[in-house]
Amino acid sequence: MSVSKNAYRRIIVLGSGFSKSFCPQMPTLRDLNNLVPAGIPDEFPHFRDYCRKFLDLCNGCKDYLDIETLATSILSAQIFPGERERLYHASLRFELLRFIANAISHEESLDASSAKVLRTFLRRCVNCSGAGARDTLLLSFNYDTLIEKAIYSDEELSWQVAVDYGVRIEPADRTARRANTGRTVDLIKLHGSLNWYALKGVTDTLDLNSVCQVEPGDRSFPIYCEDTPIYIPMAHAKESFLRGSLFNLLWSKADYYLKQAEDIFFVGYGFPKSDINNLEFLLRHRERFKRVIVYEQQGHPDLERLQSLLGKKMVICEDAKAFLSKLC
């Protein structure tokens, strides 16, 4: 199959295991679940109390207290007896989203060996817009800005390479330094990003013209740092986030590129059974899957489930950084 000049030969799908491999402090869904409720900081009192009351209702059984269940319950609430309850749920929603974003956002620099492997990997993923067909697309389910920081913190990369999100997201700070060489790391973030914000005054529909990019070093950062970044939380109630053109266009582009690609790899993404939409979205392209890299102990139920789904030869049980270091 020949690749269209408007598509990619290779797509690498990234999950939370990819980020955690390079930054061990980065939580996976399992880590976030372990933070509830005892690990919820004091700055989120309504969300913490809600979780504690929920735990009491469940007779102390934490099996019902996972972040997906809590987020679905909070985000799907539509009917309130009065204004007090509506405002209370608004604060719950705000604290839930801030809690997840704060837990995933890490300012620590990568250690030297991790940074070297990641930057070498990203250099191999660079596309040149003037060279015709683009070779590599990174398709990520992560919100974190690990890849962006790896580029911006490297003097050579930051001047030569820009991140192409697949849609035009203007920087809030128009004077911020941006590479303009035609060389890009193409990164579609299907669930949003912790450096994307709604423009001031926008409260609901997330259209492309109402979203901006804000980096910690930008002059606009103090204006936006108390706002909640744009991302789809781990919940089954996602309808409100899919209004407008932003996520609709991102998912449409990803679907087109997956149909056109020759090779599809997965690094740190374990096909979670809780998200049926993602499974259907990806599995219809399974004839072009090449490798699935996950890091689980042999015999772990998640690994056995994945091997049953895709076949043992397809699944490689290895740390993402170790796997990529051999490729680079």
C-alpha positions as CSV (number, residue, x, y, z in Angstrom):
1,M,0.0,0.0,0.0
2,S,1.4,3.4,-1.1
3,V,1.2,6.2,1.4
4,S,-0.6,9.4,0.4
5,K,1.5,12.6,0.6
6,N,-1.1,13.8,3.1
7,A,-0.7,10.8,5.4
8,Y,2.0,9.0,7.4
9,R,3.9,5.8,6.8
10,R,4.3,5.0,10.5
11,I,2.1,5.8,13.4
12,I,3.3,5.3,17.0
13,V,0.5,5.3,19.6
14,L,1.6,6.5,23.0
15,G,-0.1,5.6,26.3
16,S,0.6,6.5,30.0
17,G,3.3,3.8,30.2
18,F,5.4,5.8,27.7
19,S,5.5,8.9,29.9
20,K,5.9,7.0,33.2
21,S,8.9,5.1,31.7
22,F,10.8,8.4,31.2
23,C,9.3,10.2,34.2
24,P,8.6,7.7,37.0
25,Q,6.7,10.4,39.0
26,M,4.1,10.6,36.2
27,P,1.0,8.7,37.4
28,T,-0.8,6.1,35.4
29,L,-4.6,5.5,36.0
30,R,-3.6,2.9,38.5
31,D,-1.5,5.4,40.4
32,L,-4.3,8.0,40.4
33,N,-6.7,5.4,41.8
34,N,-4.3,4.9,44.7
35,L,-4.4,8.6,45.5
36,V,-8.1,8.5,46.2
37,P,-9.1,9.6,48.8
38,A,-6.1,9.8,51.2
39,G,-3.7,11.3,48.6
40,I,-6.0,14.2,47.6
41,P,-4.3,17.4,48.7
42,D,-6.0,20.0,51.0
43,E,-6.5,22.4,48.1
44,F,-9.3,20.2,46.8
45,P,-11.5,19.9,49.9
46,H,-14.9,19.4,48.2
47,F,-13.5,16.6,46.0
48,R,-11.8,14.9,48.9
49,D,-14.9,15.1,51.1
50,Y,-17.0,13.8,48.3
51,C,-14.7,10.8,47.9
52,R,-14.7,10.1,51.6
53,K,-18.5,10.2,51.8
54,F,-18.7,7.9,48.7
55,L,-16.4,5.5,50.5
56,D,-18.6,5.5,53.5
57,L,-21.7,4.8,51.4
58,C,-19.7,1.8,50.0
59,N,-19.0,0.4,53.5
60,G,-15.3,1.2,53.0
61,C,-14.9,-0.9,49.9
62,K,-12.4,0.9,47.6
63,D,-13.3,-1.3,44.6
64,Y,-16.0,1.3,43.8
65,L,-13.7,4.3,44.4
66,D,-11.8,4.5,41.1
67,I,-11.1,7.8,39.4
68,E,-13.2,6.8,36.3
69,T,-16.3,6.0,38.4
70,L,-15.9,9.2,40.4
71,A,-15.3,11.4,37.3
72,T,-18.3,9.9,35.5
73,S,-20.5,10.5,38.5
74,I,-19.4,14.1,38.9
75,L,-19.3,15.1,35.2
76,S,-22.6,13.4,34.2
77,A,-24.7,15.2,36.9
78,Q,-27.3,17.3,35.1
79,I,-30.2,17.9,37.6
80,F,-29.8,19.7,40.9
81,P,-32.5,20.4,43.5
82,G,-31.4,24.0,43.9
83,E,-28.7,26.7,43.3
84,R,-26.7,25.5,46.3
85,E,-26.3,22.0,44.8
86,R,-25.5,23.3,41.3
87,L,-22.7,25.5,42.7
88,Y,-21.4,22.6,44.8
89,H,-21.2,20.4,41.7
90,A,-19.5,23.2,39.8
91,S,-16.8,23.3,42.5
92,L,-16.6,19.4,42.4
93,R,-16.1,19.5,38.7
94,F,-13.4,22.2,38.9
95,E,-11.5,20.4,41.7
96,L,-11.7,17.1,40.0
97,L,-10.2,18.4,36.8
98,R,-7.5,20.4,38.7
99,F,-6.6,17.4,40.8
100,I,-6.0,15.2,37.8
101,A,-4.1,18.0,35.9
102,N,-1.9,18.7,39.0
103,A,-1.2,15.1,39.5
104,I,0.0,14.6,35.9
105,S,1.8,17.9,35.5
106,H,5.5,17.6,36.6
107,E,8.1,20.3,36.4
108,E,11.1,18.0,37.2
109,S,13.7,17.6,34.6
110,L,14.4,14.2,33.2
111,D,17.6,12.5,34.3
112,A,20.4,12.7,31.7
113,S,20.0,9.2,30.4
114,S,16.3,9.4,30.0
115,A,16.5,12.8,28.3
116,K,19.1,11.5,25.8
117,V,16.9,8.5,24.8
118,L,13.8,10.6,24.5
119,R,15.5,13.3,22.4
120,T,17.1,10.7,20.1
121,F,13.8,9.1,19.6
122,L,12.1,12.5,18.8
123,R,14.9,13.3,16.3
124,R,14.0,10.1,14.5
125,C,10.4,11.2,14.4
126,V,11.1,14.6,12.8
127,N,9.2,15.3,9.6
128,C,10.1,17.9,6.9
129,S,7.1,19.6,5.4
130,G,9.0,20.2,2.2
131,A,9.9,16.6,1.6
132,G,6.5,15.4,0.4
133,A,4.9,12.6,2.4
134,R,5.5,12.7,6.1
135,D,7.0,9.6,7.7
136,T,6.0,9.5,11.4
137,L,3.0,10.6,13.5
138,L,2.9,10.3,17.2
139,L,-0.7,9.7,18.3
140,S,-1.0,10.2,22.1
141,F,-3.7,9.5,24.6
142,N,-1.6,11.4,27.2
143,Y,-2.3,14.9,28.5
144,D,1.2,15.6,29.8
145,T,3.8,17.8,28.0
146,L,6.7,15.4,28.3
147,I,7.5,15.6,24.6
148,E,7.1,19.3,24.3
149,K,9.4,19.9,27.3
150,A,12.0,17.5,25.9
151,I,12.1,19.7,22.7
152,Y,11.9,23.1,24.4
153,S,14.6,22.2,26.9
154,D,17.1,21.2,24.2
155,E,18.7,24.3,22.6
156,E,19.3,22.6,19.3
157,L,15.9,21.0,19.0
158,S,14.0,24.0,20.2
159,W,15.4,26.2,17.4
160,Q,15.1,23.6,14.7
161,V,11.9,21.7,15.4
162,A,8.3,22.7,16.2
163,V,5.5,20.6,17.5
164,D,2.7,20.2,15.0
165,Y,-0.5,19.3,16.8
166,G,-2.4,18.5,13.7
167,V,-4.6,21.5,14.2
168,R,-3.7,25.2,14.4
169,I,-3.5,26.2,18.0
170,E,-2.2,29.7,18.3
171,P,0.1,30.7,21.2
172,A,-1.5,33.0,23.8
173,D,1.8,34.8,23.8
174,R,2.4,35.9,20.2
175,T,5.9,37.0,21.0
176,A,7.0,33.5,22.3
177,R,9.9,31.9,20.5
178,R,8.8,29.3,18.0
179,A,10.8,27.3,15.5
180,N,9.9,28.0,11.9
181,T,12.1,25.7,9.8
182,G,9.5,23.4,8.4
183,R,10.8,20.6,10.5
184,T,8.2,19.2,13.0
185,V,7.4,16.5,15.4
186,D,3.8,15.7,14.5
187,L,1.9,14.9,17.7
188,I,-1.9,14.5,17.8
189,K,-3.2,14.5,21.4
190,L,-6.6,12.8,21.3
191,H,-7.5,13.7,24.8
192,G,-6.2,17.2,25.0
193,S,-3.1,18.7,26.5
194,L,-2.0,20.4,29.8
195,N,-0.6,23.4,27.8
196,W,-3.9,24.1,26.0
197,Y,-6.4,26.6,27.5
198,A,-9.7,28.1,26.5
199,L,-9.3,31.8,25.6
200,K,-10.5,34.2,28.3
201,G,-14.2,34.5,28.1
202,V,-14.9,31.1,26.5
203,T,-17.0,28.9,28.8
204,D,-18.4,26.0,26.8
205,T,-17.8,25.1,23.1
206,L,-14.2,24.3,22.4
207,D,-13.7,25.5,18.8
208,L,-10.3,25.9,17.2
209,N,-10.5,29.6,17.3
210,S,-11.2,29.6,21.1
211,V,-8.2,27.6,22.2
212,C,-4.7,28.8,22.8
213,Q,-1.3,27.3,23.7
214,V,0.4,28.5,26.9
215,E,3.9,27.5,28.0
216,P,5.3,28.1,31.5
217,G,7.9,30.6,30.1
218,D,5.4,32.6,28.2
219,R,4.4,36.1,29.4
220,S,0.7,35.0,29.3
221,F,1.3,32.1,31.7
222,P,0.4,34.0,34.9
223,I,-2.9,34.9,33.3
224,Y,-3.8,31.3,32.6
225,C,-2.0,29.3,35.3
226,E,-5.1,29.2,37.6
227,D,-7.4,28.0,34.8
228,T,-8.0,24.4,34.0
229,P,-6.2,23.1,30.9
230,I,-8.3,21.5,28.1
231,Y,-8.3,17.8,28.3
232,I,-10.8,14.9,28.4
233,P,-10.6,13.3,31.8
234,M,-10.7,9.5,32.4
235,A,-14.5,9.2,32.5
236,H,-17.3,7.7,30.5
237,A,-19.2,11.1,30.5
238,K,-17.3,12.9,27.7
239,E,-20.1,14.5,25.7
240,S,-19.5,18.0,27.0
241,F,-15.9,18.0,26.0
242,L,-16.7,16.9,22.4
243,R,-18.8,20.0,21.6
244,G,-17.2,22.3,19.0
245,S,-14.5,21.6,16.4
246,L,-11.4,20.9,18.5
247,F,-11.7,17.3,19.5
248,N,-14.0,16.4,16.5
249,L,-11.3,17.4,14.1
250,L,-8.5,15.8,16.1
251,W,-10.3,12.4,16.1
252,S,-11.3,12.7,12.5
253,K,-7.7,13.3,11.4
254,A,-6.4,10.5,13.6
255,D,-9.0,8.1,12.0
256,Y,-7.9,9.1,8.5
257,Y,-4.2,8.7,9.3
258,L,-4.7,5.3,10.9
259,K,-6.5,4.1,7.7
260,Q,-3.6,5.3,5.5
261,A,-0.6,4.2,7.6
262,E,1.5,1.2,6.7
263,D,2.7,0.4,10.2
264,I,1.1,1.1,13.6
265,F,3.1,0.6,16.8
266,F,1.9,1.0,20.4
267,V,4.3,2.1,23.2
268,G,3.0,2.1,26.8
269,Y,-0.6,1.7,25.7
270,G,-2.4,-1.3,27.1
271,F,-5.8,-1.2,25.4
272,P,-7.8,-0.6,28.6
273,K,-11.0,-2.6,28.6
274,S,-12.9,0.3,30.3
275,D,-12.8,2.4,27.2
276,I,-14.9,0.7,24.5
277,N,-14.8,3.7,22.2
278,N,-11.0,3.6,22.0
279,L,-10.9,-0.2,21.4
280,E,-13.3,0.0,18.5
281,F,-11.5,3.0,17.1
282,L,-8.1,1.2,17.1
283,L,-8.9,-2.4,16.6
284,R,-10.4,-1.9,13.1
285,H,-6.9,-1.2,12.0
286,R,-5.4,-4.3,13.6
287,E,-4.1,-5.9,10.4
288,R,-1.4,-3.2,10.4
289,F,-0.4,-3.4,14.0
290,K,3.3,-4.3,14.2
291,R,4.2,-4.3,17.9
292,V,2.6,-3.5,21.3
293,I,5.0,-2.6,24.0
294,V,3.7,-2.7,27.6
295,Y,5.5,-3.2,30.9
296,E,3.6,-5.7,33.1
297,Q,4.8,-8.7,35.1
298,Q,4.4,-12.0,33.4
299,G,1.1,-13.5,34.5
300,H,-0.5,-10.2,35.3
301,P,-4.2,-10.2,34.3
302,D,-3.8,-7.1,32.1
303,L,-0.9,-8.7,30.2
304,E,-2.8,-11.9,29.7
305,R,-5.9,-10.0,28.5
306,L,-3.8,-8.1,26.0
307,Q,-2.1,-11.2,24.7
308,S,-5.5,-12.9,24.3
309,L,-6.7,-9.8,22.4
310,L,-3.8,-9.4,20.0
311,G,-1.7,-12.6,20.2
312,K,1.4,-13.3,22.2
313,K,3.8,-12.6,19.3
314,M,2.4,-9.1,18.9
315,V,2.8,-8.1,22.6
316,I,6.3,-7.3,23.9
317,C,6.6,-7.0,27.7
318,E,9.3,-4.4,28.1
319,D,9.9,-0.9,29.6
320,A,9.2,1.8,26.9
321,K,12.5,3.6,27.5
322,A,14.5,0.4,27.3
323,F,12.7,-0.6,24.1
324,L,13.2,2.8,22.4
325,S,16.9,3.0,23.5
326,K,17.5,-0.1,21.4
327,L,15.8,1.4,18.4
328,C,17.8,4.6,18.8
